[in-house]
Amino acid sequence: MIPWRIESNNTDSSPEFIAAYNLLIHLVHQTPNPDIFLPRLCQNVSQPITSSAHNSTSLALNVLATLFNTLSPNQESRYHVLLAILKIIRTHQSFDQLQPQLQNLDMWLETWEMEKEDQRKLYLAISEAAAGNGQEDQAYQYLLKALRTTQDGDDASSEEAKTLSVRALTTAFNDPLLYDFADLTNLDSVQALRKSEATWFELLEIFSTETLDDYADFQESNSDFVSSHGLNEEVLERKMRLLTLTSLAASASSTRQLPYAQIAKALRVPSEDVEMWVIDVIRAGLVEGKLSQSSQQFLIHRATYRVFGENQWREVASRLDLWKNSLTNVLRVIREQKESYVRDKEQELRDAEQATSGKGYRPGRQMRNAAPAAVEVE
């Protein structure tokens, strides 16, 4: 069992308060059916602690953490204690007390064998606690986890799934650092918006695959949609420009070059602002490359595909074939070099053997190699 630890600042009343609740927790565990008393215990602890108002949150979390740790790891009551902890964390914006425990969450849910509806409730509580503490990325990730529990059958098209899907879309659109919408488009509940919330789904498709011109057409057809649904127009327009530039760079994979004029036209910006937008798209990690002021070109090294479809798979297959052919050629050259090396070594050995055998005594060979005897002439 992994214990839940809470940091607290002790006050004069803290030791008595914690000691009293530790005794109460012990007595509850001695009863035949502790689950009867746990909801009331959690409810009382969740109320403001007037004896130590400035340390109320830490005291309450300490008591609930003790209760959580003293329950059996597979006991379902731990789930309800965790919800009580999340309520306090959300109310008092102390999400930092929860973050170290989130790594254990999947293991806890698996141990408790929770229904998907209960899992969704827990994920949403964590998402709201994170959002209340300014942890927008964490809030979005746990909102997606909650949405994934609605993917079976009619749950994907339920009213709750629709509400959560729209909330997720709003969060994704307003996040200035989020450019990948694949996690959303892969959800059945989001796909169900195609019929129930067609305008939302159209906007999602634009941010997933289309360009700034398409977004401008959407704005013209739905003039008040963005402003009336809590969407940040400035953030949306900036993201759409960066995504449009990303698509331009990906489509220029053959030439690896984008003229400044083409970028300015697609982004609807003055030519003198092109370099600023290129720098922004590189900083966002969507494209890699360098600017050539002399040739007024953006030289592309790498570009992210916003949608990975059939054409992209063909390109991957083509590159893999090219890589395979290159490796085949490398292996052929290595094999030829190896064979040549072996032949050379074998020849060296033969030459060495012949040289060594020439130094030994062989009568026939010695007579042949001997100098001719002198002949006397009278």
C-alpha positions as CSV (number, residue, x, y, z in Angstrom):
1,M,0.0,0.0,0.0
2,I,1.5,3.4,-1.0
3,P,0.8,5.9,1.8
4,W,-0.6,9.3,1.2
5,R,1.6,12.0,2.7
6,I,0.3,15.5,3.4
7,E,2.6,18.4,4.5
8,S,1.2,20.6,7.1
9,N,2.3,23.5,9.4
10,N,1.4,22.6,13.0
11,T,-0.4,25.1,15.1
12,D,-1.3,25.0,18.8
13,S,-4.5,23.1,18.2
14,S,-3.1,20.8,15.5
15,P,-1.8,18.0,17.7
16,E,-5.1,17.7,19.7
17,F,-7.2,17.9,16.6
18,I,-5.3,15.2,14.7
19,A,-5.0,13.0,17.8
20,A,-8.7,13.1,18.4
21,Y,-9.5,12.2,14.8
22,N,-6.9,9.4,14.8
23,L,-8.7,7.9,17.8
24,L,-12.0,8.3,16.1
25,I,-10.7,6.6,12.9
26,H,-9.4,3.7,15.1
27,L,-12.8,3.3,16.8
28,V,-14.6,3.4,13.4
29,H,-12.4,0.5,12.2
30,Q,-13.4,-1.5,15.2
31,T,-17.0,-1.4,14.4
32,P,-18.6,-4.4,12.5
33,N,-19.5,-2.1,9.5
34,P,-17.1,0.9,9.2
35,D,-18.6,2.0,5.9
36,I,-21.7,3.2,7.7
37,F,-19.6,5.9,9.5
38,L,-17.1,6.9,6.8
39,P,-19.4,9.2,4.8
40,R,-20.3,11.2,8.0
41,L,-16.7,11.3,9.0
42,C,-15.6,12.6,5.6
43,Q,-18.4,15.2,5.6
44,N,-17.4,16.5,9.1
45,V,-13.7,16.8,8.2
46,S,-14.6,18.6,5.0
47,Q,-16.3,21.4,6.9
48,P,-14.2,24.5,7.9
49,I,-12.2,23.9,11.0
50,T,-12.9,27.0,13.2
51,S,-10.3,26.2,15.8
52,S,-7.5,26.6,13.3
53,A,-8.9,28.6,10.4
54,H,-5.6,29.5,8.7
55,N,-4.5,25.8,8.8
56,S,-7.9,24.2,8.2
57,T,-7.1,22.8,4.7
58,S,-3.9,21.1,5.9
59,L,-5.6,19.6,9.0
60,A,-8.5,18.2,7.0
61,L,-6.2,16.7,4.4
62,N,-4.1,15.1,7.1
63,V,-7.1,13.4,8.7
64,L,-8.5,12.2,5.3
65,A,-5.0,11.0,4.2
66,T,-4.8,8.9,7.5
67,L,-8.2,7.5,6.8
68,F,-7.3,6.7,3.2
69,N,-4.1,4.9,4.3
70,T,-5.7,2.9,7.0
71,L,-8.2,1.4,4.6
72,S,-7.4,-1.8,2.8
73,P,-5.9,-1.1,-0.7
74,N,-8.8,-3.0,-2.4
75,Q,-11.5,-1.4,-0.3
76,E,-13.9,0.6,-2.3
77,S,-14.4,3.1,0.5
78,R,-11.0,4.5,-0.5
79,Y,-12.7,5.9,-3.6
80,H,-15.2,8.0,-1.6
81,V,-12.4,9.2,0.7
82,L,-10.5,10.3,-2.3
83,L,-13.5,12.3,-3.6
84,A,-13.7,14.0,-0.2
85,I,-10.0,14.9,-0.5
86,L,-10.6,16.3,-4.0
87,K,-13.4,18.4,-2.8
88,I,-11.2,20.1,-0.3
89,I,-8.4,20.5,-2.8
90,R,-10.7,22.0,-5.3
91,T,-12.3,24.4,-2.8
92,H,-9.0,25.6,-1.3
93,Q,-6.9,25.5,-4.6
94,S,-4.3,23.2,-3.1
95,F,-3.7,20.9,-6.2
96,D,0.0,20.6,-5.3
97,Q,-1.0,18.3,-2.5
98,L,-2.6,15.9,-5.0
99,Q,-0.1,15.9,-7.8
100,P,2.4,13.4,-6.2
101,Q,-0.5,10.9,-5.8
102,L,-1.7,11.0,-9.4
103,Q,0.9,8.5,-10.5
104,N,-1.0,5.9,-8.4
105,L,-4.4,6.7,-9.8
106,D,-4.7,4.0,-12.5
107,M,-3.5,1.4,-10.1
108,W,-6.1,2.4,-7.5
109,L,-8.9,2.4,-10.1
110,E,-7.9,-1.1,-11.3
111,T,-7.7,-2.4,-7.7
112,W,-11.1,-0.9,-6.8
113,E,-12.7,-2.2,-10.1
114,M,-14.7,0.9,-10.5
115,E,-17.6,1.3,-12.9
116,K,-16.9,3.8,-15.8
117,E,-19.4,6.2,-14.4
118,D,-17.5,6.4,-11.1
119,Q,-14.2,6.7,-13.0
120,R,-15.7,9.6,-14.9
121,K,-16.8,11.3,-11.7
122,L,-13.3,11.0,-10.3
123,Y,-11.5,12.2,-13.5
124,L,-13.8,15.2,-13.6
125,A,-13.1,16.0,-10.0
126,I,-9.4,16.0,-10.7
127,S,-9.9,18.1,-13.8
128,E,-11.8,20.7,-11.9
129,A,-9.3,20.7,-9.1
130,A,-6.4,21.2,-11.6
131,A,-8.3,24.0,-13.4
132,G,-9.0,25.8,-10.1
133,N,-5.3,25.9,-9.4
134,G,-4.3,27.1,-12.9
135,Q,-3.0,23.7,-14.1
136,E,-4.8,23.9,-17.5
137,D,-2.9,21.1,-19.2
138,Q,-3.6,18.7,-16.3
139,A,-7.2,19.8,-16.4
140,Y,-7.5,19.1,-20.1
141,Q,-5.8,15.7,-19.9
142,Y,-8.1,14.5,-17.1
143,L,-11.1,15.9,-19.0
144,L,-10.0,13.7,-22.0
145,K,-9.8,10.7,-19.6
146,A,-13.4,11.4,-18.5
147,L,-14.5,11.5,-22.1
148,R,-12.9,8.2,-22.9
149,T,-15.2,6.6,-20.3
150,T,-18.2,7.5,-22.5
151,Q,-17.1,5.7,-25.7
152,D,-19.3,2.6,-25.3
153,G,-22.7,2.4,-26.9
154,D,-25.2,5.2,-26.3
155,D,-22.9,6.9,-23.8
156,A,-21.0,8.6,-26.6
157,S,-24.1,10.5,-27.7
158,S,-25.6,11.2,-24.3
159,E,-26.2,14.7,-23.1
160,E,-23.4,14.4,-20.5
161,A,-20.9,13.3,-23.2
162,K,-22.0,16.2,-25.5
163,T,-21.5,18.7,-22.7
164,L,-18.1,17.3,-21.8
165,S,-17.1,17.2,-25.5
166,V,-17.9,20.9,-26.0
167,R,-16.0,21.7,-22.8
168,A,-13.0,19.9,-24.1
169,L,-13.2,21.7,-27.5
170,T,-13.4,25.0,-25.8
171,T,-10.4,24.2,-23.7
172,A,-8.4,23.0,-26.7
173,F,-9.3,26.0,-28.8
174,N,-8.4,28.5,-26.1
175,D,-5.1,26.9,-25.2
176,P,-2.4,28.9,-27.0
177,L,0.1,26.0,-26.9
178,L,-2.2,23.2,-28.1
179,Y,-2.0,22.5,-31.9
180,D,-2.8,18.7,-32.1
181,F,-6.5,17.9,-32.1
182,A,-6.1,14.2,-32.9
183,D,-7.0,13.2,-29.3
184,L,-10.3,14.9,-29.7
185,T,-11.2,13.8,-33.2
186,N,-10.6,10.1,-32.2
187,L,-13.3,10.3,-29.5
188,D,-16.7,8.8,-30.4
189,S,-18.4,11.5,-28.2
190,V,-16.7,14.2,-30.3
191,Q,-17.6,12.5,-33.5
192,A,-21.2,12.5,-32.3
193,L,-21.2,16.3,-32.3
194,R,-21.3,16.0,-36.1
195,K,-25.1,15.7,-35.8
196,S,-25.8,17.3,-32.4
197,E,-23.5,20.3,-32.6
198,A,-22.6,20.7,-36.2
199,T,-21.0,24.2,-35.8
200,W,-18.6,23.0,-33.1
201,F,-17.6,20.0,-35.2
202,E,-17.1,22.2,-38.3
203,L,-14.7,24.4,-36.3
204,L,-12.8,21.4,-35.1
205,E,-12.4,20.1,-38.7
206,I,-11.0,23.6,-39.7
207,F,-8.4,23.5,-36.9
208,S,-7.6,19.9,-37.6
209,T,-7.1,20.1,-41.4
210,E,-8.0,23.4,-43.0
211,T,-6.4,26.8,-43.4
212,L,-6.8,30.5,-42.4
213,D,-9.0,31.1,-45.5
214,D,-11.4,28.4,-44.3
215,Y,-11.5,29.9,-40.8
216,A,-12.2,33.3,-42.3
217,D,-15.2,31.8,-44.2
218,F,-16.4,30.2,-41.0
219,Q,-16.2,33.5,-39.2
220,E,-18.2,35.1,-42.0
221,S,-20.9,32.5,-41.9
222,N,-21.0,32.3,-38.0
223,S,-20.2,35.9,-37.1
224,D,-21.0,35.7,-33.4
225,F,-20.2,32.0,-32.7
226,V,-16.7,32.5,-31.4
227,S,-17.5,35.5,-29.1
228,S,-20.7,34.0,-27.8
229,H,-19.2,30.6,-26.8
230,G,-16.3,31.8,-24.6
231,L,-13.7,31.4,-27.3
232,N,-10.7,33.8,-27.5
233,E,-10.7,35.3,-31.0
234,E,-7.1,36.5,-30.8
235,V,-5.8,33.0,-29.7
236,L,-7.8,31.2,-32.4
237,E,-6.6,33.5,-35.2
238,R,-3.0,33.2,-34.1
239,K,-3.2,29.4,-33.9
240,M,-4.9,29.2,-37.3
241,R,-2.0,31.2,-38.9
242,L,0.6,28.9,-37.4
243,L,-1.3,25.8,-38.4
244,T,-1.7,27.2,-41.9
245,L,2.0,27.8,-42.2
246,T,2.6,24.3,-40.9
247,S,0.4,22.9,-43.7
248,L,2.3,25.0,-46.3
249,A,5.6,23.7,-45.0
250,A,4.4,20.1,-45.1
251,S,3.1,20.5,-48.7
252,A,6.5,21.8,-49.8
253,S,8.2,18.5,-49.0
254,S,9.5,18.1,-52.5
255,T,11.2,21.5,-52.9
256,R,11.8,22.2,-49.2
257,Q,11.4,25.9,-49.9
258,L,8.6,28.5,-49.3
259,P,8.8,31.9,-50.8
260,Y,8.0,34.8,-48.5
261,A,5.3,36.0,-50.9
262,Q,3.5,32.7,-50.7
263,I,3.6,32.8,-46.9
264,A,2.4,36.4,-46.7
265,K,-0.6,35.6,-49.0
266,A,-1.6,32.4,-47.1
267,L,-1.3,34.1,-43.7
268,R,-2.9,37.4,-44.8
269,V,0.0,39.4,-43.3
270,P,2.4,42.0,-44.7
271,S,5.6,40.7,-46.2
272,E,7.6,42.4,-43.5
273,D,5.9,40.2,-40.9
274,V,6.6,36.9,-42.6
275,E,9.9,36.3,-40.7
276,M,8.1,36.9,-37.3
277,W,5.5,34.2,-38.1
278,V,8.2,31.8,-39.3
279,I,10.1,32.3,-36.0
280,D,6.8,31.7,-34.1
281,V,6.0,28.5,-35.9
282,I,9.6,27.2,-35.3
283,R,9.3,28.1,-31.6
284,A,6.0,26.2,-31.4
285,G,7.8,23.1,-32.6
286,L,5.7,22.6,-35.7
287,V,8.3,23.2,-38.3
288,E,12.1,23.2,-38.4
289,G,14.1,25.3,-40.9
290,K,15.9,28.5,-41.5
291,L,15.3,31.9,-43.2
292,S,17.1,33.0,-46.2
293,Q,16.8,36.8,-46.5
294,S,18.9,37.0,-49.6
295,S,16.6,34.7,-51.6
296,Q,13.4,35.6,-49.6
297,Q,12.8,31.9,-48.9
298,F,12.0,29.8,-45.9
299,L,14.2,26.7,-46.2
300,I,12.4,23.8,-44.6
301,H,14.1,21.0,-42.7
302,R,11.1,19.3,-41.1
303,A,7.4,19.9,-41.0
304,T,4.6,18.3,-38.8
305,Y,1.7,16.8,-40.6
306,R,-1.5,18.0,-39.1
307,V,-3.4,15.0,-40.4
308,F,-1.8,11.7,-41.0
309,G,-3.8,10.1,-43.8
310,E,-3.4,7.9,-46.8
311,N,-1.1,10.3,-48.7
312,Q,1.2,10.6,-45.6
313,W,1.3,6.8,-45.3
314,R,2.3,6.6,-49.0
315,E,5.1,9.1,-48.4
316,V,6.3,7.1,-45.4
317,A,6.3,3.9,-47.5
318,S,8.2,5.7,-50.2
319,R,10.8,6.9,-47.7
320,L,11.1,3.4,-46.2
321,D,11.7,1.9,-49.6
322,L,14.4,4.5,-50.3
323,W,16.0,3.7,-46.9
324,K,15.7,0.0,-47.6
325,N,17.4,0.4,-51.0
326,S,20.2,2.5,-49.4
327,L,20.8,-0.2,-46.8
328,T,20.8,-2.9,-49.4
329,N,23.5,-1.0,-51.3
330,V,25.5,-0.5,-48.2
331,L,25.3,-4.2,-47.3
332,R,26.4,-5.1,-50.9
333,V,29.4,-2.8,-50.7
334,I,30.3,-4.2,-47.2
335,R,29.9,-7.8,-48.5
336,E,32.2,-7.0,-51.6
337,Q,34.8,-5.4,-49.4
338,K,34.7,-8.4,-47.0
339,E,35.1,-10.8,-49.9
340,S,37.9,-8.8,-51.3
341,Y,39.6,-8.7,-47.9
342,V,39.3,-12.5,-47.5
343,R,40.8,-13.0,-51.0
344,D,43.7,-10.7,-50.2
345,K,44.4,-12.5,-47.0
346,E,44.2,-15.9,-48.6
347,Q,46.7,-14.7,-51.3
348,E,49.0,-13.3,-48.6
349,L,49.0,-16.7,-46.9
350,R,49.8,-18.5,-50.1
351,D,52.6,-16.2,-50.8
352,A,53.9,-16.6,-47.3
353,E,53.8,-20.3,-47.6
354,Q,55.7,-20.3,-50.9
355,A,58.3,-18.0,-49.5
356,T,58.7,-20.2,-46.4
357,S,59.0,-23.4,-48.5
358,G,61.7,-21.9,-50.7
359,K,64.0,-21.6,-47.7
360,G,63.8,-25.4,-46.9
361,Y,66.0,-28.2,-48.4
362,R,64.7,-29.7,-51.5
363,P,67.4,-31.5,-53.6
364,G,65.8,-31.0,-56.9
365,R,65.1,-27.5,-56.2
366,Q,68.5,-26.9,-54.7
367,M,70.3,-28.3,-57.8
368,R,68.2,-26.2,-60.1
369,N,68.9,-23.1,-58.1
370,A,72.6,-23.8,-57.6
371,A,75.2,-21.8,-59.5
372,P,76.9,-23.8,-62.4
373,A,80.3,-25.4,-61.7
374,A,83.4,-23.9,-63.2
375,V,84.8,-25.7,-66.3
376,E,88.5,-25.9,-66.8
377,V,89.8,-25.4,-70.4
378,E,93.2,-26.4,-71.4
